[in-house]
């Protein structure tokens, strides 16, 4: 009996599962169409004048950081593996 209720979605919810009805439909594409980008002036009003400066995180810095961390982890593994 409980297996049938679980298969059809009827019955009490289990755990912390949100209670939704079968008529609730959420469409990410429709929600994404409502996003309007900010203009530079609006962004500066909200986040301050430094919002326009370029990011200090570049692809080169990310790759170098990954290489350093990988080499450090390898060195630690090599030192303490024995």
C-alpha positions as CSV (number, residue, x, y, z in Angstrom):
1,X,0.0,0.0,0.0
2,X,2.7,2.5,1.0
3,X,4.7,1.5,-2.1
4,X,1.8,2.5,-4.3
5,X,1.5,5.9,-2.6
6,X,5.3,6.5,-3.0
7,X,5.1,5.6,-6.7
8,X,2.2,8.0,-7.4
9,X,3.5,10.8,-5.2
10,X,0.5,10.6,-2.9
11,X,0.9,10.5,0.8
12,X,3.0,12.3,3.3
13,X,6.4,13.7,2.2
14,X,9.5,12.0,3.4
15,X,12.4,13.8,5.1
16,X,12.9,17.5,4.3
17,X,11.5,17.2,0.8
18,X,9.5,20.3,-0.1
19,X,5.8,19.9,-0.5
20,X,4.8,20.8,-4.0
21,X,1.6,20.0,-6.0
22,X,1.6,18.4,-9.4
23,X,0.4,21.8,-10.9
24,X,3.6,23.6,-9.8
25,X,5.8,23.9,-12.9
26,X,9.2,25.6,-12.7
27,X,10.8,26.5,-16.0
28,X,14.4,27.8,-15.8
29,X,14.3,29.2,-19.3
30,X,11.3,31.4,-18.6
31,X,12.9,32.7,-15.4
32,X,16.2,33.4,-17.2
33,X,14.4,35.6,-19.7
34,X,13.4,38.0,-16.9
35,X,17.0,38.9,-16.1
36,X,17.9,42.4,-17.2
37,X,21.6,43.4,-17.0
38,X,22.6,46.5,-15.2
39,X,24.0,49.5,-16.9
40,X,27.4,50.8,-15.8
41,X,25.8,53.7,-13.9
42,X,23.4,51.4,-12.1
43,X,26.2,49.0,-11.1
44,X,28.3,51.9,-9.8
45,X,25.4,53.2,-7.7
46,X,24.8,49.7,-6.2
47,X,28.4,48.4,-5.8
48,X,30.6,51.5,-5.7
49,X,33.0,53.1,-8.2
50,X,35.4,50.1,-8.1
51,X,33.0,47.9,-9.9
52,X,34.4,49.1,-13.3
53,X,38.0,48.1,-12.7
54,X,39.2,44.9,-14.3
55,X,39.5,41.7,-12.3
56,X,42.8,40.8,-10.8
57,X,42.0,37.1,-11.2
58,X,43.2,36.1,-14.7
59,X,43.3,32.8,-16.4
60,X,47.1,32.9,-16.1
61,X,47.0,33.4,-12.4
62,X,44.5,30.5,-11.9
63,X,46.7,28.1,-13.9
64,X,49.8,29.1,-12.0
65,X,48.0,28.7,-8.7
66,X,46.8,25.2,-9.7
67,X,50.4,24.3,-10.7
68,X,51.8,25.5,-7.4
69,X,49.2,23.7,-5.3
70,X,49.7,20.5,-7.3
71,X,53.4,20.6,-6.9
72,X,53.1,21.4,-3.2
73,X,50.7,18.5,-2.7
74,X,53.0,16.1,-4.6
75,X,56.0,17.2,-2.6
76,X,54.1,16.7,0.7
77,X,52.9,13.3,-0.5
78,X,56.5,12.3,-1.5
79,X,57.9,13.4,1.9
80,X,55.4,11.7,4.1
81,X,54.5,8.6,2.0
82,X,57.4,6.6,3.5
